[in-house]
């Protein structure tokens, strides 16, 4: 959205009467602006280096452009920063100063010291998108004022006829509405959706898989796989194997070509890699976790997995320093920018943190996380698997909001957990308690926990 269109000359004396004898409006008022927010945006961009690099793209994803700054010097700095970024050069203050010097513009923006002033205006690069939204909102207000002024001047001029005035008004209002930050195009009509609907219907009716596979044949058949914009909740008591099921699903999805991120708030990256190696190499976990546990043949299996699986598998493991929802969201958006994201796994819901008010209950906090992940699945057009802890009585904690946001809810139960001599030893029930894409059902799979995997009963 540009705000640099030239305006016709305006009267600057509020006491001068207009053509109709009325007092002119006060054009001396300062246009909407926030120089502090503009400095903070530029500072955030120049701070977005190293581990904070993802914040650069997040700031630009707001749609902010150089033309939206009120101060011309800020527009100049913004263009220099973007030029460096597009050239894959560093964007720290020293590099920006050199680029401005090369362009002959450093003195015009206030010198190198002013770049450091901008950096000091923002506490962290993570706030860049927030301040960019402020700058865009101010620019939009200025654009609205400019459109109104053009309409006023044309109406006062008595040039053209009524149709010309109406045409100008309609064009200006259309342009300003189209430039509104965050304004989306009108939703498509069903006629435009019909061909896509028929194409997907043919896939369903022909029996071809249209969703990302969970890796359990019967589970895929009942749910039709995982679809973008939806959430699967896997719920279980501690020690039953919800993380194992989710990690198995993540690997199965990645093997199918889906781009996957596994966000673990509980296990380390090494623990997750150990579980994948055990499941894919059929190596007992205790052989991988004790000194001298691997035979020479098992070492060969580990080397083969490195060549044939790990080097090519589109699976990312994210172990955040904290446990905040915005950290998970930022990492997911970074994946989208760096090749795409089809499946996000979060292990697990009750460990994710959100900002809470003094009177916020635990149920409200978890509901915020659940809703945030649902919104993220829609925004990024990916599927989300969210794990949830069950109470000792088998009820899902803070269950109402979680179930409302989920498209599929799977409760994991192992009959032999409390009965070691159970005739169903080694089996696991995947109780599909909610399924927006088909019936509810219970799918039975084999639990090979020594390999950290669930597999089809037919594979045993």
N, C-alpha and C positions, 0 to 999 in steps of 0.2 A: 504494500500500500504506500504510494508515494504522496508526499505532501509538498513537493517542490514546484507545483504548477504556479505560473506567474499570476498574480492578482492585479486587477485594474487599480489605478490610483484611488486612494480613499481619503476622505476628509479627516483631518486629525483634530479639529476643533469641535468639541462636543456641543458648543453653544451655537454653531452655525446652523441655520435652518435648512432643511432639505427642500426639494422642489415643491412640496405641498405645504410648506410653512412650518412643519413640525420640527422639533429639535432632533438633530442627528444623534444616532447612538454613539456611545463612547468607544471609539475605535482605538483609544489609547490604552485600553486594558491589556494586560500582558496575556498572550495566548497560553493555553494550558501547557505545562511543561514540568519536568522534574530533572534538573541538571544533576542532582545527586544520584538518581536512578541511572541516568545515562553514564555517569562516571563508573557506577558499580557494574554495569554490563560490560564496559570495556575492561575494567579491572578483572572481572571474572574470566573473560576470554583470555587475557594475558596470564592468568594464574592456572589455566587448564592445561597443564603439562604433566608428563609422567603418569602417575596413577590416577590423576584427576582429569585425564584427557577426555573422558567420556562427557564431561560437563560442557565442553566446547560445543559438541554436536547438540546436546540437550538445549543449550541456550539458543542456537540457531534454529532448532526445530520449532521454536515459538513463532517463526516467520519474520523475525526482526530483520530489517534492511538498513543500509546506511542512510537512506532518505528519511527515515523515521526519527532521527535525532533532531532536536531543536537547535542545538548549537552546531554550526558548520564544522568546527574543529573536531567534534566527536564523530561526524560523518566521515571526515577525512581519515581519522584513526581507524575507524571500523573497516573502511575499504582496504587500508594497508594490512590490517590483521587478516582479513579474509584472503587477500592476495598471497600472503605468506602461507596460510593454511592450505590453499589450493596447490601451492607449489611444494607442499610437504616440508616446509621449513618451520623451525621453531617459532613460537609466537610470544615468547617472553619479552619484557619491555626493551631489553637491549636490541633484540632482533627487529622489533617494531621501529625503534628509533633509527636503526640503520636503513630500513626500508623507506621511512619518511625522509631521511636525508637524501637517499638516492632519487626520490621524487621531487626534492626541493621544497618539501612541505613541513619539515620539522619545526622551524621557527614559527610558522603560521599557527601551529597547534599549541604553542606554549613551551616548546623544547622538551628535552628528555625528562626533565624534572616533573613535567605535567603527567607523563605516562605513569610515573611512580605515585603521583597523587591519585590517579584513577585506581591503581592497584590497592592503595590503602583505603579506598572508599568501600571495599567489600570484604567481609571477614573470611569468606570461603568461596571457592569457585562453584560450589554446589548451589549457591543462591542466584546464579546468573539468570536462569530461566524466570525466576520470580521477578527480578528487576526488569528483565526484557518485556515481560507482560505489562509492567507499569509504563515503560517507554512507549510501547505500542498503543496502549489505551490513550495516553496523552496525544500521540500523533493522530489517532483517529478523531479525537475531539477537534484538533486543529483543522483536519480535513473537512469535518462537518461544518465548521465555521466558514471555511473558504467557500464551500458549496453554497451556503446560505448567503454569503456576500455576493457571489456571482448572480444568484437569483434576484437579490434585492437590486443590484445595479441595473440588470437587464430590465426588470420591471419598472424602475424609475426612468429609464432612458426612453420609454415609449417607442422603441425601435421594434419593427415587426408587428404581427397581429396576434390575436389570442392563441392561435394554434402554435405560433413560434414560442410564445411564453410557456405554454403547456408542455411543448416538446423539450424545452430547456429544463423545466422543473422535473419532468419525468426522468430525463437523462442524468441530471445531477443526483436525484434521490436514488436512482438505480446504482450509479457509480459508488455513492457513499455507503449504501447498504452492502454492496458486493465487497467493499473493502473493510467491512467490520471485522475486527479480530475475533477469530473463533467461529465466524458464521459459516455454516456449511451450505452446500447446494441443496436444492429441494430433493427430497427422497425420490427414488425411481417409482414409476407407475408399474402396476403388475404386468402390463403388456411388455415392458422392457425386461422383466424378470422371467418371462415365460420360457425362453429358449434355454436359459441356464437351468431352470427347474426341470425341463424335459430331459436335458442331458444328464443331470444327476439322477433322475428317476430311472433312466435306462441303465445306469450303473447299478442301481439298487436291484432292479428287476432281473438283471442278467446275472446277479450273484457276485459281481466283482466287488472287491473291497474298496470302499471309498474313504474310510477313516484310517487314522494311524493305528496300527495294531498294538494291543496290550501284550501280545506274545502268548496268550492262553487261547486256544482255538475256540472253545465254547464261549468264553467271555467276549471274544471278538464277534462271534455269531449273534449273541443276544443284544449287544450294544451297537453293532455295526462300526466298531472302532471309535477312535477319538477324533472329534471334529473341532475345527477352529472356532474360537469364540465361546467355548463351553468349558465347564469345570467338572472334573471327577474328584470326588472325595473318597479316600481310602481310610477307613476308620478301624481301629483295633486297640485292644489293651496292650500294655507294654509287654514286649517279648514275644508277641504272636507272629510278627513278621511283616508288618505293614511297610517298613522301609525296604525289606527284601523284595516284596512284590512291586513296589514303586521303582526300585532300581532295575529289576528285571524288565519292567515295562519300558523304562527309559532306554535300555540297551536294545530291546526288540524294536522300538521305534526308530532308533538311530540306524540299526541294521537295515531297516526298510528305506532309508534315505532321508528320514525326517531329521531336522536340526534341533537338538535337544540341549537344554540347560538344567542340571540338577543342582538346586540350591539346598545345601545341607546346613542346617542350624544345629545339628546334633553330632554328626560324625565328621571326622577329619577327611581330607582328600585322600590320604593314604589308606584309611579304613575303607573308603568307598572303592578305591582301586583294588584293594585286597578282595573285596566281595565280588567284584566283576571278574577278577582273575579266577577265583574259585569256581564261580558259576560257569564261565566260558571254557575253562580248562579242565573242569571236573577234578579239581584238586581240593582235598579236604581243607577246611579253613585252618584247623590246628596244625597242619603241615606248613602253612604259610606264615604262621604267627609265632613259631618257636624256633630256637636256634638249631640249625642243622636239620630242619624238618623236611627239606626237599631232596628228592632223589635226583640223579643226573637226568633221568627221563622227564621228571617234572620241571627241571630247569629248562630243558629243551622246549617243553610246552609253553613256559613263560616267554621264552625268546620268540617262539612262533606266534604267540598272541600279540607280541609287540609289532612284528612285521605285518601280520595279516589282519589284525583287528584294531589295536589301539592307534596305530599311525593314520588310519583312514576313517575311524568312527567319528561322525559329526556329533560328539557328545562332550559338552563342557561341564566341568564341576566347579561350582561356585561356593566358596566357603567365606562368607562375609565376616569382616572384623567385628561388626556388631550384629544386631538381629532386627534392625529397623525395616519396616515395609518399604520405605523409599530406597533403601540400599538394594533390595531385591528388584524393585522396579527399574532402577537405574542400570543394574547389570543386565536385565532382560532387554532393555532398549539398546544397550551397547551391542548385544548379540544380534539384534535386528539390523543394526547398522553394519555389522561385520559379518555379513553373509546370510542373515535371516534367523528366524526362530519359529519352530513349529510346535514344540512341546516344552513347557516349563513345569518342573517338579519342585514342590516346596515341602521340605521335611523339617518341622511340621508346624501346623497352624498356630498352636498354642504357644510356640516359642517366638513367633514374630511379634515385634513390638511396634506400637503406634503411640503418638503423642496423646496423653490422657489428661483430661481436666480433673479437678479435685474430686468431683462427684461421679466420675466415669466408673461404671462397674466393669468387672472382668468380662461379662457377657457382651457388653457394648463394645469393649476393645476388640474382642475376637470377631464380633460382627463387622467392625470396621475393616479388619484384615480380610475377612471373607469377601466383603463387597469390593475391596480394593483389588483383590486377585481376579474377581469376576470382571470388573471393569478393564483390568489389564489384558485379559484374554480377548476382549472385544477390540480394544484399541490396537493391540499388536497382531490380531487375527491369528492367535495361536491357541492351543489347548493347554489347560492347566490341570495338573494333578496335585491336589492339596491333601496332605496327610493330617489326620486328626486323632487325638488320643481319646480312648474310651475310659470311663470311670470303672472302678472295680465291679460295679453292678452291671456293666455292659452297656451303659448309656453314654452317648456322645456328649462330651462337655460342650456347653454353649451350643446345643445342637440345632435350635430352631433357625437361626440366621444361616448357619452353615448349610443346612439342608435346602433352604430357600434358594441360595445362590448356586447350588450344584445342579448339574444336569443328570449326573449319575452318582449314586452313593453306594459304595461297596463296603460291607462289613466283613472283616476277615476273622474267621473262627477256626480253631484247631481242636477237634474232638479229643485228641490224645494229650492235650496240654495238662489237664488235671487228672487224666486217667491213663497212665503209661501203658497199662495192659489193655487198652481199648482195642476192639477188633478193627477199628478204623485208624490205627496207628499209621503215621506217615501221610495222612490225608489232610487237606485244608478245604474248608467251605468258603467260597466267595459269595456271600449273600447280597445280591443286588436288590437293595431296598428302595431305590428310586431309579427310574430309567425313562427319560423323556423320548427315547428313540425306539422303545420296544417294551416288552413285558418285564416284570420283575421275576427273578428266578434265583435259584441257587446253583452255582457252578462248582463242581468238585475238581480239585487238582491235587497233584502229588507234592508234598512238602519235603524237599531234600535239603534240610537246613544245614547239614554238614558241608554242602556245596553252596549254600546261600542262594537257593533258587527254588521257584515253584515251576512245575512243568505239567504238561497234559498227562492225564492218567494213562493214555495209550503209549507214552514214552517210557513207562516204568518196566 
